[in-house]
Amino acid sequence: MFTAGEREQLRAGLIAGARADARISAAATTGSAAVGRPSLPPEPGGALGLSPVGAALQRLPLTEREVLVLHYVAGLPVDAIAQERGLPPRAVKTRLAAGRRHLERELTARREGARDDR
């Protein structure tokens, strides 16, 4: 599915995005957001938009992106995600598998597009 380097890049990108999301959330809860502007909660993986992995992740359906971030970044087990989201564990596993497939397709298409540009 992914090479070891691609898995590490995905993990690093997801962790960086989660840290940025945490900083955004902290700023929103401490009131450091601009006065008069409502704070919106960050989308799962929302701060990853600049990296290839982040861009690919942003193109995934929210349901898949959400479980990928909760599982691989937050480190939550499938059962905890299922309980938190009110889903059967099998649904979480299905979304994880679909998200990995879609992410692989997005990254492969991007990589092949980069080769064509050379």
Secondary structure, DSSP 8 states (H G I E B T S, - for coil): ---HHHHHHHHHHHHHHHHHHHHHHHHHHHT-S-TTS------TTGGGTTSHHHHHHHTS-HHHHHHHIIIIIS---HHHHHHHHT--HHHHHHHHHHHHHHHHHHHHHHHHHHHHH-
